């Protein structure tokens, strides 16, 4: 089972580890080594807009504790900034559940318009 909740500062280090693992696993499919290395940059520690009122950041936890994924959206800018799934959960039910739930939850805070 996967639980999706709002992120807290306590999640920052685990989010950074997940972020880097995801980039290292999936980035080479679309980016060269230099781009992957720059994107997976960790010096200075994690920096996610968890306490920024202009962002909604969610994490997904597996029952056994580790983070399965995280996402970041800015409702005021109508922009989804990130959705990352840990490579150990990609293609599995827990990763798919996070993607479905988090995208729905993140999308629910972003107003939509249609023409």
N, C-alpha and C positions, 0 to 999 in steps of 0.2 A: 504494500500500500504506500502511496505517496501523498503527503500533506503539503499543500501550497499555502504559504502565509507571507505576510509582509516581512521584509528583511529588517534586521537590527544590526547595530554596529558589531555585535558579537559574531555575526556571520561573515564579516569582511575578509578575514584570512582564508576561510574555506571557499568563499566566492572567488578569491584570487587564484587559489589552487585549481579550482574547477575551470576558471577562465583560461588559464595557461594550458591545462590538460586538453581542453576542447580545441584551442587554437593549434596546439602541437599535433593533435590527432587529425583534425579536419582541414586546417589551413593549407597544408601542402597540396591539397586537391585543386586549389584555385589560386594560390599565391606562391611567389618564389621564396627561397629561404630567407632573404633579407627582409621581406615584408612580414613573414611569419615571426622572425626574431624581433622585429620592431613592435609588432602587435602583442607579443607575449612578454613584453618588457615588464619587469617586476621591481626594479629599483625604486626605493622610497615607499614600498608597501602598497597595500590596496587603497584605491580611491574610487569609491562608488557613491552616488548621490542619495544615500540612504536617508539622511536627515534633511534633504532638500525638499521644501514643500512643493516645488515644481515638478517633482518626479514621484512615481510609484515604482518601488522596487520590490519584487517578490522572489522568494526562494521556495524550492521544493525539497522536502526531506523524505528520505526513505524511512521505513519503520525502524531500521537498524541504525539510524542516525546520520549517515553521510548525506551531503547535499547531492541531489540528482540534477538540479539545474537552477538557473535564475534568469530573471528578466527585468527590464527597465523601460518605462514609458514616461513621456512628458505629456500629460493631458493638455496643458496650456499651449503646447506647440503641435499637438496632434501627431506626435512622432513616437514610434516604437524604436528605441535605441538599441536594445539588445535582447536576445534570447539565447542562452547557452545551455546545452545539455551535456553532462559529463559523458565522456566516451564509453565508460563502462555501462551506461544506461541507454545509449543511443541504439535505436532499433529494437529495444525491449519494451515491454508494456509500461514500465515505470517511466522511461523517457518519453514515450508517446503520451502517457497520461499527463505528465508535466507540460508538454507542449500544448496539448489540448486545453487543459485547465488554465495554464498561465496565459496563453494567448487570449482565451475568453475573458479571463479576469482583467488582463491588461487592456484589452479592447473595450471592456465595459466602462473604463474610466476615460476613454478618449471619445469625444463626441464625433459622430459620423454625419456626413452630409451626402446628399445625392442630388443629381441634376435631373 
